[in-house]
Amino acid sequence: MTQRWINRPQGANWGEFGDDDQLGRINLLDHQAVLRGAREITAGKSFCLSLPLNLPGGNRLNPRRHAPVLRPTELQGEPYINFATRRNQPDAVDVISDDAVLLWTQYSTQWDSLAHVGQLFDVDDDGEDEIVYYNGYRGGTDVVGPRDYLKDGEPTGRDYTGAAALGIEHMATHGMQGRGVLVDLRHHFGDERKLINYNQLHEVLEADNVTVAQGDILCLHTGLGDRIVEMAGDPDAEVLHNICTALDGRDERLLQWITDVGVVAIVADNYAVEGLPSRPAGSAPHSKLPLHEHCLFKLGIPLGELWYFTELAAWLREHKRSRFMLTAPPLRLPGAVGSPVTPIATV
């Protein structure tokens, strides 16, 4: 066990699951949490909670991220789509199709790993800010980028290998399966652009008789997923950034509730769970992503973004329910800081 920090952020839980912990609140997704989710299955009906992975479309929402590029595999210059094997095996009747994909891991329906957002923070209590992530893992040592592969100030030519710690594979091997709890913000606020604070969230919880407990995965239906689908791969970024609800990451009471209630993950069908841009901060320095800071950096709570809840939300409301079994493993891709996901809700 190696404690990687002397000074930890105010309100952080670093070390509470062990000095070498790389799961954070996912540790609370134990066998009892899985059984609680399984007990919500009464109808045997499943809902896919993923957008098609080629949506939103283009790169207007984020210029760094692009739609998947699908192409056939090749052998000696031959594309293996509708490939009749009798070309090189005269007696064969088999036809083979085989493809490959280049994926931007956080383009569409996704998980953020705990290596997705860190902070400049004086983790050594020496007056110097360091690049640091959840539980004191360091940028340049544990989360390594191409710029870190230097010798005598020059790049070494090493390929990028991803996060040596806090990568998405830890979520995959633990198993992202348990009880999901849906909060239907769209039912109460429509498509109005609104930052949801603690008071507004709890008014919705009380109105819909929704209870969120330790070990649950909190799911927020805002309706943005529907609007993305309606735009059919040609998104209007100006519209999408100015409609539907998102959490108010600057609301301290909301952040404290997330700490106290014990959710293991928060997911939404909007772009970032929290509103971007966030409300102006009262002091500097500050995080531009205050809810990401609170969840990923301080508490080890992964975030899911751009999910699709419309059909599930309608079914749950019709049946006066809010809970379901959620199965949502990311790709077991070592070193990745995010991952596409095809979540399934079973009711």
Summary of the structure (lengths in Angstrom):
residues: 347
radius of gyration: 21.7
end to end distance: 40.8
largest distance: 75.5
contacts: 1141
relative contact order: 0.22
helix: 24%
strand: 22%
